[in-house]
Amino acid sequence: MVKQPKGNTDGFLAMLTTILRRYKQVVIELWVDHARWHKGKRIIEFLSIHKRLKIEYILKYHTELNFQERLW
């Protein structure tokens, strides 16, 4: 993948671009959290250009997705 020193919009867009280059013939559905760099005007503009990439946001707190919750 694309390694970034910290989470930011530039790094997220670089990762999305890499994913689109590697998987050229498929529609991509990517699930991400609610980090601020996963949202915003630049992300919306990028997605409007790259229609085969869909971003979905996981719920802010979803116990079924957290394995530790099942252990407790």
N, C-alpha and C positions, 0 to 999 in steps of 0.2 A: 504494500500500500504506500501511501504518501505519509512520510513522517514529518510532523510539525512540532516545534518546541512547546507550543501551547495551543489550546483551542481558540480559534478565531475564524472569522468569515472567510478570509483568504485561504486558509488551510482547508476549510470545508469545501470551498469551491474547487480547489486543486484536487481534492480527493474525488469529488463528483466528476470532474473532467477525466481523471484517470479511469474511473469505473466505466464511463461512457466509451472511452477508447478501447478498453479491453473487451467489452461485451457489446459489439456493434449490431448484432442481429436480433436483439431481444428487448422486450419492455422490462424495465427495472423498477421494482418496488422496494424502496429503502425505508426501514423503520428507524427513527431516531428519537432521542429524548428532547426535552424542551429547552436545551441550552440556547442562549441568545444568538449564537452564531449559526444555528440551524434554521433561523427565521429571518425575516426582514426583507427590505426592498431588493437588495442584490440577489438574494436567494429566489425570490418571486420572479424577478427578471430572468434569471438563469433558467428556471423551470419553464417559463413561457417560451423560451427558445428551444429547449430540449424536451419536447413533448413525450418522448418515450421513457423519461425518468419521472417517477412518482414518489413523492416523499409523504410518509405517514408519520404521525407523532404518537408514541406510546403514551398511555395514561400516566399522569404524574405519579400516582401511587397505585400499583397493581400487584397484589400479593402473589398471584399465580405466576408472574414473571420473575419473582425473586425467590430463588431456591432456598435461601436461608429461612424465609418465612415458613416454608413447609417443614423444616427441621424443628422449629420452635413449637 
